[in-house]
Amino acid sequence: MSNYLAFDIGGTEIKYGLLTESGDILEKGRFPTVRNNGEAILQAILTKVSIFPSLRGIAISAPGFVNNQTGFIEMGGAIKDFDGFNIKTYMEELTNLPVTVENDVNCVALAEKWKGNAQDIEHFICMTVGTGVGGAVFLNNQLYRGISFGAGEFGFMITHGTKNDSAFKNTLSWNGSISGMRERYAKYKGILAADVTGEDVFQAYETRDPIALEEVERFYDSLAIGMHNLYFMFNPSKILIGGAVSAREGLIPELRRRVESLNGYINGSCIESCHLNNDAGMMGALFHHLQTYVQQGRRE
């Protein structure tokens, strides 16, 4: 049996799994991300690799602008130490195993195409909502990566004009992310953002807390604006929403309603949650690995 170790590097935690070539997960786990220490992240990954013998390869899902062919990360997104770093070369030299790397949301899209809610869909987009807002674009049955591997970075979209002195605070990643919502809520409440979770804000919203009402409404409206714009840019069959918040009851109906209210031409039923949830990054990383080696007839 051919087993692979897949890693999904996120801003908060790193998920890993031992997978078969057919995508079955034999074992999985997670550990915290030390965001300000790239070396610590790499050493933690190598420690996990040492636990599993007889691997055929290592598949990595990483944030930022990732050259999926060479493994070079131009911009590491949430992991600043990965800026200008070739994680593929680094890992291959230390493990003597074939390694592949792909952008994290591209991995989500690949996973949904392989085993999820886009298996029979030629044109779709993925949007992940969490620390920031990420995205991926599938057109004509192909993942579109862009000229410098930066396609699908929906979080950089300006959704709130230019009224702030900080360009970032006008973006979808600030206005439509869980972290942005938490930080604004905490500031108004006079508490530390680290002491507030997204669930805390949603619970306060349900009790009609005025600050939570304002911030959750801003969160929903910002995502709806982003989806409206993306729909008319790409005219996809589906907009798939990923990230832990996608499992929240009521999220999808709320987004469908708001998008339809912005433009009656859009049928909100095109908005769905991703099927593979927290396993999508690992599954997509493996699928990319298999595409790179097995399906192209190259030996690992």
DOKETOR-787258 format. One record per residue (C-alpha): residue in one letter; x, y, z. Coordinates in Angstrom, 2 decimals. Layout:
<atoms>
+---------+---------+---------+---------+
! residuo !       u !       v !       w !
+---------+---------+---------+---------+
!       A !       X !       Y !       Z !
...
+---------+---------+---------+---------+
</atoms>
This chain:
<atoms>
+---------+---------+---------+---------+
! residuo !       u !       v !       w !
+---------+---------+---------+---------+
!       M !    0.00 !    0.00 !    0.00 !
!       S !    1.25 !    3.48 !   -0.90 !
!       N !    0.87 !    5.92 !    1.98 !
!       Y !    1.46 !    9.67 !    1.92 !
!       L !    1.79 !   12.25 !    4.65 !
!       A !   -0.15 !   15.45 !    4.02 !
!       F !    0.13 !   18.75 !    5.89 !
!       D !   -2.27 !   21.69 !    5.85 !
!       I !   -0.41 !   24.72 !    7.24 !
!       G !   -2.81 !   27.30 !    8.63 !
!       G !   -2.39 !   30.52 !   10.55 !
!       T !   -3.68 !   28.98 !   13.78 !
!       E !   -2.88 !   25.30 !   13.50 !
!       I !   -1.29 !   22.70 !   11.24 !
!       K !   -3.33 !   19.66 !   10.36 !
!       Y !   -1.65 !   16.46 !    9.19 !
!       G !   -2.83 !   13.08 !    8.00 !
!       L !   -1.57 !    9.73 !    6.78 !
!       L !   -3.46 !    9.05 !    3.56 !
!       T !   -3.65 !    6.29 !    1.01 !
!       E !   -3.39 !    6.92 !   -2.72 !
!       S !   -7.18 !    6.71 !   -2.98 !
!       G !   -7.61 !    9.47 !   -0.40 !
!       D !   -8.56 !    7.36 !    2.61 !
!       I !   -7.35 !    8.93 !    5.86 !
!       L !   -5.67 !    6.32 !    8.07 !
!       E !   -4.63 !    8.69 !   10.84 !
!       K !   -4.80 !   12.41 !   11.44 !
!       G !   -4.02 !   15.08 !   14.01 !
!       R !   -3.13 !   18.72 !   14.50 !
!       F !   -0.74 !   20.97 !   16.38 !
!       P !   -0.52 !   24.75 !   16.94 !
!       T !    1.16 !   27.03 !   14.42 !
!       V !    4.00 !   29.15 !   15.78 !
!       R !    3.26 !   31.97 !   13.34 !
!       N !    6.32 !   34.08 !   14.13 !
!       N !    8.79 !   31.19 !   13.88 !
!       G !    9.07 !   29.45 !   10.51 !
!       E !   11.90 !   27.25 !   11.72 !
!       A !    9.73 !   25.91 !   14.55 !
!       I !    7.00 !   25.07 !   12.04 !
!       L !    9.43 !   23.18 !    9.82 !
!       Q !   10.90 !   21.25 !   12.73 !
!       A !    7.43 !   20.26 !   13.94 !
!       I !    6.61 !   18.98 !   10.45 !
!       L !    9.85 !   17.01 !   10.28 !
!       T !    9.11 !   15.47 !   13.67 !
!       K !    5.80 !   14.15 !   12.35 !
!       V !    7.50 !   12.82 !    9.22 !
!       S !    9.94 !   10.83 !   11.38 !
!       I !    7.04 !    9.01 !   13.06 !
!       F !    5.76 !    7.43 !    9.85 !
!       P !    8.02 !    4.95 !    8.03 !
!       S !    7.77 !    3.84 !    4.39 !
!       L !    6.15 !    6.97 !    3.02 !
!       R !    5.83 !    7.44 !   -0.75 !
!       G !    5.79 !   11.21 !   -0.51 !
!       I !    4.87 !   14.38 !    1.37 !
!       A !    2.09 !   16.72 !    0.23 !
!       I !    1.87 !   20.23 !    1.65 !
!       S !   -0.89 !   22.82 !    1.59 !
!       A !    0.62 !   26.24 !    2.42 !
!       P !   -0.69 !   29.82 !    2.56 !
!       G !    0.40 !   32.58 !    0.23 !
!       F !    1.69 !   32.82 !   -3.33 !
!       V !    3.02 !   29.31 !   -3.99 !
!       N !    4.75 !   28.12 !   -7.15 !
!       N !    3.21 !   24.67 !   -7.30 !
!       Q !    5.90 !   23.46 !   -9.72 !
!       T !    9.05 !   24.50 !   -7.87 !
!       G !    7.79 !   24.81 !   -4.29 !
!       F !    8.97 !   28.40 !   -3.97 !
!       I !    6.77 !   30.57 !   -1.74 !
!       E !    6.98 !   34.17 !   -2.91 !
!       M !    4.75 !   35.46 !   -0.10 !
!       G !    3.89 !   33.28 !    2.88 !
!       G !    0.64 !   34.95 !    3.86 !
!       A !    0.03 !   34.20 !    7.54 !
!       I !    3.56 !   32.72 !    7.86 !
!       K !    5.87 !   35.68 !    7.19 !
!       D !    9.02 !   33.55 !    7.65 !
!       F !    8.02 !   31.65 !    4.52 !
!       D !    8.35 !   34.74 !    2.32 !
!       G !   10.92 !   33.96 !   -0.40 !
!       F !   11.39 !   30.38 !    0.82 !
!       N !   11.48 !   27.10 !   -1.11 !
!       I !    9.84 !   24.62 !    1.22 !
!       K !    9.92 !   21.80 !   -1.34 !
!       T !   13.71 !   21.88 !   -1.70 !
!       Y !   14.16 !   22.18 !    2.06 !
!       M !   11.94 !   19.20 !    2.85 !
!       E !   13.29 !   16.99 !    0.09 !
!       E !   16.88 !   17.50 !    1.21 !
!       L !   16.06 !   16.53 !    4.79 !
!       T !   13.63 !   13.65 !    4.14 !
!       N !   14.83 !   12.15 !    0.85 !
!       L !   11.19 !   11.95 !   -0.16 !
!       P !    9.34 !   13.60 !   -3.05 !
!       V !    7.55 !   16.71 !   -1.82 !
!       T !    4.88 !   18.84 !   -3.46 !
!       V !    3.46 !   22.19 !   -2.32 !
!       E !    0.29 !   24.00 !   -3.35 !
!       N !   -1.59 !   27.07 !   -2.13 !
!       D !   -3.99 !   26.22 !    0.69 !
!       V !   -7.24 !   27.31 !   -0.94 !
!       N !   -6.20 !   25.80 !   -4.26 !
!       C !   -5.93 !   22.57 !   -2.28 !
!       V !   -9.48 !   23.02 !   -1.01 !
!       A !  -10.70 !   23.46 !   -4.59 !
!       L !   -8.76 !   20.41 !   -5.77 !
!       A !  -10.22 !   18.34 !   -2.94 !
!       E !  -13.77 !   19.43 !   -3.74 !
!       K !  -13.17 !   18.59 !   -7.40 !
!       W !  -11.77 !   15.17 !   -6.48 !
!       K !  -14.08 !   14.01 !   -3.71 !
!       G !  -16.42 !   16.86 !   -2.78 !
!       N !  -19.19 !   19.13 !   -4.01 !
!       A !  -17.59 !   20.04 !   -7.35 !
!       Q !  -16.91 !   16.60 !   -8.84 !
!       D !  -19.10 !   17.20 !  -11.88 !
!       I !  -18.64 !   20.98 !  -12.07 !
!       E !  -16.49 !   22.66 !  -14.75 !
!       H !  -16.65 !   26.23 !  -13.43 !
!       F !  -16.63 !   26.98 !   -9.71 !
!       I !  -14.87 !   29.08 !   -7.12 !
!       C !  -13.92 !   28.37 !   -3.51 !
!       M !  -13.83 !   30.96 !   -0.77 !
!       T !  -12.37 !   30.10 !    2.62 !
!       V !  -13.22 !   32.24 !    5.63 !
!       G !  -11.07 !   32.22 !    8.74 !
!       T !   -7.96 !   34.16 !    9.75 !
!       G !   -8.43 !   35.96 !    6.44 !
!       V !  -10.38 !   35.29 !    3.26 !
!       G !   -8.77 !   33.10 !    0.62 !
!       G !   -9.96 !   31.82 !   -2.71 !
!       A !   -9.45 !   29.55 !   -5.68 !
!       V !  -10.80 !   29.59 !   -9.23 !
!       F !  -11.68 !   26.53 !  -11.34 !
!       L !  -12.43 !   27.31 !  -15.00 !
!       N !  -13.02 !   24.80 !  -17.79 !
!       N !  -12.12 !   21.96 !  -15.41 !
!       Q !   -8.73 !   23.54 !  -14.70 !
!       L !   -7.40 !   25.27 !  -11.61 !
!       Y !   -6.43 !   28.81 !  -12.62 !
!       R !   -3.29 !   29.93 !  -10.76 !
!       G !   -2.44 !   33.18 !  -12.54 !
!       I !    0.80 !   34.46 !  -14.05 !
!       S !    2.56 !   34.66 !  -10.66 !
!       F !    0.51 !   32.06 !   -8.75 !
!       G !   -1.59 !   34.75 !   -7.07 !
!       A !   -4.98 !   34.08 !   -8.67 !
!       G !   -7.86 !   33.60 !   -6.27 !
!       E !   -6.56 !   35.82 !   -3.48 !
!       F !  -10.05 !   37.21 !   -2.93 !
!       G !   -9.12 !   38.66 !    0.45 !
!       F !   -7.21 !   41.47 !   -1.26 !
!       M !  -10.42 !   42.65 !   -2.93 !
!       I !  -11.36 !   46.22 !   -1.94 !
!       T !  -14.93 !   45.96 !   -0.70 !
!       H !  -15.22 !   49.14 !    1.38 !
!       G !  -13.91 !   51.94 !   -0.83 !
!       T !  -10.83 !   53.89 !    0.24 !
!       K !  -12.20 !   55.64 !    3.30 !
!       N !   -9.56 !   54.32 !    5.72 !
!       D !   -5.94 !   55.38 !    5.89 !
!       S !   -5.01 !   51.69 !    5.94 !
!       A !   -5.66 !   49.91 !    2.65 !
!       F !   -5.98 !   46.58 !    4.47 !
!       K !   -8.98 !   47.82 !    6.44 !
!       N !  -10.86 !   48.29 !    3.15 !
!       T !  -10.36 !   44.67 !    2.08 !
!       L !  -12.53 !   41.60 !    2.26 !
!       S !   -9.94 !   39.90 !    4.47 !
!       W !  -10.48 !   42.55 !    7.16 !
!       N !  -14.21 !   43.06 !    6.83 !
!       G !  -15.32 !   39.51 !    6.01 !
!       S !  -13.01 !   37.37 !    8.13 !
!       I !  -13.45 !   35.84 !   11.56 !
!       S !  -10.22 !   37.42 !   12.82 !
!       G !  -11.29 !   40.90 !   11.67 !
!       M !  -14.67 !   40.47 !   13.34 !
!       R !  -13.05 !   39.30 !   16.58 !
!       E !  -10.53 !   42.15 !   16.66 !
!       R !  -13.14 !   44.85 !   16.09 !
!       Y !  -15.51 !   43.35 !   18.67 !
!       A !  -12.73 !   43.08 !   21.25 !
!       K !  -11.63 !   46.67 !   20.65 !
!       Y !  -15.14 !   48.00 !   21.23 !
!       K !  -15.48 !   45.86 !   24.37 !
!       G !  -12.10 !   46.93 !   25.71 !
!       I !  -10.74 !   43.39 !   25.91 !
!       L !   -7.95 !   41.47 !   24.20 !
!       A !   -8.75 !   39.89 !   20.85 !
!       A !   -6.95 !   36.75 !   22.05 !
!       D !   -9.67 !   36.40 !   24.70 !
!       V !  -12.48 !   36.39 !   22.14 !
!       T !  -13.42 !   33.60 !   19.72 !
!       G !  -15.60 !   33.86 !   16.65 !
!       E !  -18.15 !   31.70 !   18.46 !
!       D !  -18.19 !   34.22 !   21.32 !
!       V !  -19.16 !   36.97 !   18.88 !
!       F !  -21.87 !   34.86 !   17.24 !
!       Q !  -23.31 !   33.94 !   20.65 !
!       A !  -23.40 !   37.62 !   21.61 !
!       Y !  -25.10 !   38.32 !   18.27 !
!       E !  -27.83 !   35.82 !   19.11 !
!       T !  -28.48 !   37.62 !   22.41 !
!       R !  -28.81 !   40.91 !   20.48 !
!       D !  -25.66 !   42.47 !   21.91 !
!       P !  -25.45 !   45.77 !   19.94 !
!       I !  -21.71 !   45.55 !   19.21 !
!       A !  -22.00 !   41.93 !   18.11 !
!       L !  -25.01 !   42.81 !   15.95 !
!       E !  -22.99 !   45.47 !   14.15 !
!       E !  -19.94 !   43.27 !   13.64 !
!       V !  -21.75 !   40.11 !   12.49 !
!       E !  -23.88 !   42.16 !   10.09 !
!       R !  -20.68 !   43.70 !    8.72 !
!       F !  -19.19 !   40.22 !    8.37 !
!       Y !  -22.20 !   38.87 !    6.44 !
!       D !  -22.58 !   41.94 !    4.24 !
!       S !  -18.89 !   42.00 !    3.35 !
!       L !  -18.91 !   38.37 !    2.26 !
!       A !  -22.09 !   38.95 !    0.27 !
!       I !  -20.49 !   41.90 !   -1.55 !
!       G !  -17.43 !   39.80 !   -2.35 !
!       M !  -19.54 !   36.92 !   -3.67 !
!       H !  -21.65 !   39.29 !   -5.75 !
!       N !  -18.54 !   40.69 !   -7.40 !
!       L !  -16.99 !   37.26 !   -7.95 !
!       Y !  -20.18 !   35.90 !   -9.46 !
!       F !  -20.14 !   38.53 !  -12.20 !
!       M !  -16.40 !   38.16 !  -12.75 !
!       F !  -16.45 !   34.39 !  -13.24 !
!       N !  -20.12 !   33.38 !  -13.63 !
!       P !  -19.51 !   30.07 !  -11.82 !
!       S !  -21.92 !   27.19 !  -11.34 !
!       K !  -21.05 !   27.12 !   -7.64 !
!       I !  -19.45 !   29.26 !   -4.97 !
!       L !  -18.17 !   26.87 !   -2.30 !
!       I !  -17.52 !   28.23 !    1.20 !
!       G !  -14.84 !   26.65 !    3.35 !
!       G !  -13.28 !   27.25 !    6.75 !
!       A !  -14.60 !   26.24 !   10.15 !
!       V !  -17.36 !   28.87 !   10.01 !
!       S !  -18.87 !   27.14 !    6.95 !
!       A !  -20.26 !   24.46 !    9.28 !
!       R !  -22.22 !   27.08 !   11.21 !
!       E !  -25.96 !   26.54 !   10.95 !
!       G !  -27.61 !   29.39 !    9.13 !
!       L !  -24.49 !   30.76 !    7.46 !
!       I !  -25.27 !   29.58 !    3.93 !
!       P !  -28.95 !   30.64 !    3.96 !
!       E !  -27.92 !   34.06 !    5.31 !
!       L !  -25.33 !   34.54 !    2.57 !
!       R !  -27.75 !   33.36 !   -0.12 !
!       R !  -30.37 !   35.85 !    1.03 !
!       R !  -27.97 !   38.76 !    1.12 !
!       V !  -26.42 !   38.01 !   -2.26 !
!       E !  -29.85 !   37.74 !   -3.87 !
!       S !  -30.86 !   41.04 !   -2.28 !
!       L !  -27.86 !   42.71 !   -3.95 !
!       N !  -28.83 !   41.44 !   -7.39 !
!       G !  -31.93 !   39.44 !   -8.22 !
!       Y !  -30.18 !   37.91 !  -11.23 !
!       I !  -28.11 !   35.68 !   -8.92 !
!       N !  -29.74 !   32.48 !   -7.71 !
!       G !  -28.41 !   32.05 !   -4.18 !
!       S !  -28.58 !   28.25 !   -4.45 !
!       C !  -25.19 !   28.42 !   -6.19 !
!       I !  -23.67 !   29.14 !   -2.76 !
!       E !  -22.85 !   25.96 !   -0.85 !
!       S !  -20.48 !   24.87 !    1.88 !
!       C !  -17.50 !   22.69 !    1.05 !
!       H !  -18.11 !   19.00 !    1.60 !
!       L !  -14.74 !   17.96 !    3.00 !
!       N !  -14.51 !   20.62 !    5.71 !
!       N !  -11.29 !   20.46 !    7.77 !
!       D !   -9.86 !   17.58 !    5.73 !
!       A !  -10.01 !   19.48 !    2.44 !
!       G !   -6.51 !   21.00 !    2.65 !
!       M !   -4.85 !   17.63 !    3.23 !
!       M !   -6.97 !   15.89 !    0.59 !
!       G !   -6.26 !   18.57 !   -1.99 !
!       A !   -2.55 !   18.53 !   -1.22 !
!       L !   -2.52 !   14.78 !   -1.85 !
!       F !   -4.49 !   15.16 !   -5.07 !
!       H !   -1.97 !   17.72 !   -6.31 !
!       H !    0.86 !   15.34 !   -5.36 !
!       L !   -0.76 !   12.50 !   -7.30 !
!       Q !   -1.33 !   14.76 !  -10.29 !
!       T !    2.31 !   15.82 !  -10.22 !
!       Y !    3.82 !   12.34 !   -9.98 !
!       V !    1.47 !    9.42 !  -10.56 !
!       Q !   -0.87 !   10.82 !  -13.20 !
!       Q !    1.99 !   12.30 !  -15.22 !
!       G !    3.82 !    9.00 !  -15.24 !
!       R !    6.72 !   10.26 !  -13.14 !
!       R !    8.14 !    7.96 !  -10.53 !
!       E !    8.32 !    9.02 !   -6.91 !
+---------+---------+---------+---------+
</atoms>
